[in-house]
Amino acid sequence: MNILKLGGSLLTDKRRKFSFRSEVMKRVAQEIKESGARLVVVHGGGSFGHPLAVEYKLAEGIVSEEQLRGVALTRAAMTRFNLLVVEALIEAGVNAIGVQTSAIAECSDARVKRINLSTVRGFFELGLTPVLYGDVVLDSIRGVCILSGDQLVAKLAEEFKPERIVLAADVDGVFDRNPEEPGAKLIPEINPENYEDVLKVVARGDDATGGMRGKLGELINLARIGYDSIIINALAEGRLKKALLGEPVKCTAIKGGNYP
C-alpha cells in the first residue's frame, strides 16, 4: 500500500480563502484511479484551514474565548474541504471515505499523544480509500493545536508500513532557495550527509504548520526509521500516476538512513 499526501497548496490557492482548484483535483483523482494503487490519502489545510488558524492564532493554543469561534470555523471549513476532495475521488471511480482527524487524534504540546487508527485500517481492509486531513484537534497542554497533514503521514507510516510515501505539491521538490528566484536549483536527494545543510537553506513557512521546513522535519524523522519518501509536483500532468506506480519522476527523494 501507499500513503499519499495531497498538499494544500496543490489543491487550493492560499492567497484566496476557501478557494478550491477543482480542475486540479479532478485530474489528480483520475491519475490516482488510473494508477490502481491502494492508498491512504491525507490532504493539507490549504486556503480552508490555514488562514483561519493564523487569524485566530490557534497554533498558540486557547488563551482567549474568541479563539473558540476560530476552532469552530476551522473545523467546519476543513469538513467542507474534505468533502470536496472525497467527492472528486468518488466521481473518478475511487471508493473514498472521509475520516475526521479530530475525532481520532489527540495531541500534547502540538505532538500526537494518541491516535486511534483502527477505523482507518478497517475501512482500508474493506477496500475503501480513507481520506484524512490536517485539522484542529484537542491538546492536553494547549487546549487545541493544529495537527498537520505531514505529522499524520508519519503516524500512518508507522502503522501501515507503506511501500511508498508520496507527497504531491505544487513545486518539483525542495530547492536550495525560493524556487521562484533566478538560479534556484532542485535538490534531488536528501540524506544523512546533506540534510543539515538543506534544513539551513529551507525557510520556515508562514502558514500554521511551518511550511516546507516543518514538512521536511516529519519526513526526516520517518527516514530515521527507514522510510523513504518523495516530494513531487502534481501540477505536472502524469507525474503523480508515475510516482504511485513506482516509476522514476522528477522529485526530491528523502532517503532512509542513519541520521544523527
N, C-alpha and C positions, 0 to 999 in steps of 0.2 A: 504494500500500500504506500501511497504518497501523502505528504502533507503539503498543501498549497496555501500560501498567504497572498491574498489579493490586497495590495496596498491602497490606502485611502486616496493617495494622490493619483493612482491609476483610475479609480472609479469615480472620482469627483474632482471638481475644480475648487481647491481650498480657498481661492480668492472670493468665492461666492457661496454664502451659507445655503446649505441644503441643495446644492447642485449635484445632479446625478448624470454621469456620462452613459446614457442608456445604450448608445450605439457601440461604445467600447465594451460594455458589459455583455451585450448581445453577442459580439464576436468572441469575447473571452469564453462565454458559456458554450459556444459552438465548438471552439478548439478543445475545451475540456471534454465535451461529448465525443468528438472525433478521436481523441487520444485513447478512449476506452479505459483510462486509468481509474483505479479505485482510490478515492480521495477522502480525506477530511479537510474541509476548507475553513480558513479563518480570513475575515476581512477587517481592515482597519476602520478608524472612525471618520477619516476624511472631513469633508465640509459639514457633515452631520454632527459629529461628536466633538471634534477639536475646538471649533470656535466657541461653543457653549462652555466647554470645560475650561478654556482660557478665560472667557468673560467672567465666569463665576469662581475662578481660581480653585477649582476642585482638586487640583494636584496638591494643594496645601492642606487638604482635609477640611472638616467643618469647623469654622471659627465664628460663623455668624448665621443667624436664622435665614437671611436672604439666600444663602447658598443652597438651602433645601429646595428652593424653586429651581436652581440650576441642576440639582440632581434629578428632579422630576422631568425637566425639559430635556436633559441629555439622554436619560433612559428612553423617553418617548421618541426622540429623534433617532436613536440607534435601532429601536424596534422597527421604525419605518424604513430605515436604510437596509436592514437585514431582510425585510420582506421584499424590497426591490431586487436584491441580489438573488434571493431564493426563487422569486417568480421568473427571473430571466433564465436561471438554470433549468427550471421545470419546463419552460417554453422550448428550450433547446433539447429536451429529452432526458435531462439528468434528474433523477428522483431525489431532489434536495430537500432537506428538512432543517429549519432554523432551530438553533439551541441557544436559549438565553443565558449568556455567560454569567450575569449577576445572580442567577438562580442556582448556579452550581459551584461558584468560587467565592472565597473569602481571603482577604489579604491581611498582612501585618506590616505596617510601615511601607506600604506600596509593593510588597513582595508576596507572592502567593503563599498563603498559610495552609489552606486546604482546598482541594478541588475534587469534586465527585465526577469522574469521567465514565461511570458505569452506563449512564444514559447515552453518551456519545458512542461507546463501544457497542451497546445494544442495537442502536439504530444502524451502525456501520455493519455489524454482523448480519443484520436482516437484509442488507443490500442497498441501504439508503446512503445518501451523501450528507453527513452532518455539516452544518454551516454555523460556526461560532463567530464571535466578533469582539473587538476591543470594547470595553464597557466600563461604566462607573459601578463599583462594587463596594460592599461593606469592608471596612478596615478596622481591625480591633484597636488600633492606636489612633488613627486619624479620623475615624468615623466613616469616611468613604475615601476612595482613591480611584485613579484611572488605571485599570488593568489593561495593558497594551496587548494588541494582537500578537506582537513579537514574543512577549512573555508567555502567551498562550501557546504559541508554536513550540516553544521549548518544553512546556509541560506535556503537550500532546506527543512530542517526540519521545520523551522518557517513557510514556505509557505504551505507545503503539510501535516503537522501534521501526520507523519507516524505511523503505528502500531509498526514497528521495525526499528532500525538503527543498521546495521551490518557492522563492519569494518573487512575486510578479509586481514590478514597479513601473514607473514612467520614465526611467533612465536605464542605460545599459548596464549599470552596476555601480561600483564605488570608484570615484575619481580622486586624483591627487589634489584637486581643488574644486570649486564650484564648476560643474560641467558646462555651465553657460559661459564661463570665462575662456578667452582665446588660449589655446595651448593646453587645455585640460586633457589629461591622459587617463584612460581607463586602467584600473588596477586589476589584472586578470585573475590574480590569486592572492588570498590572504592566508598566511600560515604562521607557525610558531616563530619563524625567523623575522618576519616583517610586520607582524600585527601591531606592535607598539608604535612603530613609525606611522602606520596607517591611521591609528587612532589619534595621533597628534595632529594630522592634517585634516581629519574629518570634523568639521564644525558641528557643535551641538545645535540641533534644530530648535526652532522657536515654537514647535507645537507642544501638545500636552504630554507627549511621551518621549521627548528627547531626540526626535528626528533620526537621521542615519546613524549617529553615534550610539543612540540607545538600541537601535536595531542590531548593530554590529556587536554590542556588548552581549546581547542574548545569543547571537549566533556563535560567538567565540566560546561562550560557556558550553554550548552544545558541542562545538568542536573539541573541547577538552575531554568530553566523554565519548568521543569517537564518531560523531555525526557530521558528515559533510553537508553543505547547503550551497545553493547558488542564488544570486540575485540577477534577474533578467529584466529586459524591457518588453513588457507585454503589449506595448503600443505597436511594436513591430509585428506585422501580420505573420502568423505561423510559428512564431518563436516559442510561445507558451506550449503549443502542441508538441513541438520537438523536445522541449525540456521535459515534459511529462513522460515522453517516450524514452527518455534517456539518451537522446541524440545530442551531438555537440552543438552548442549555441554560443553566441557572444554573451559574455556574462562576467561577473565576479564570483569566483568559487571560494568558499571559506572551507578550508581543508582541516579535517580532524588531525589531532596530533598532540604532542607533549607540550602544551602551553604552560609557561611559568604561572 
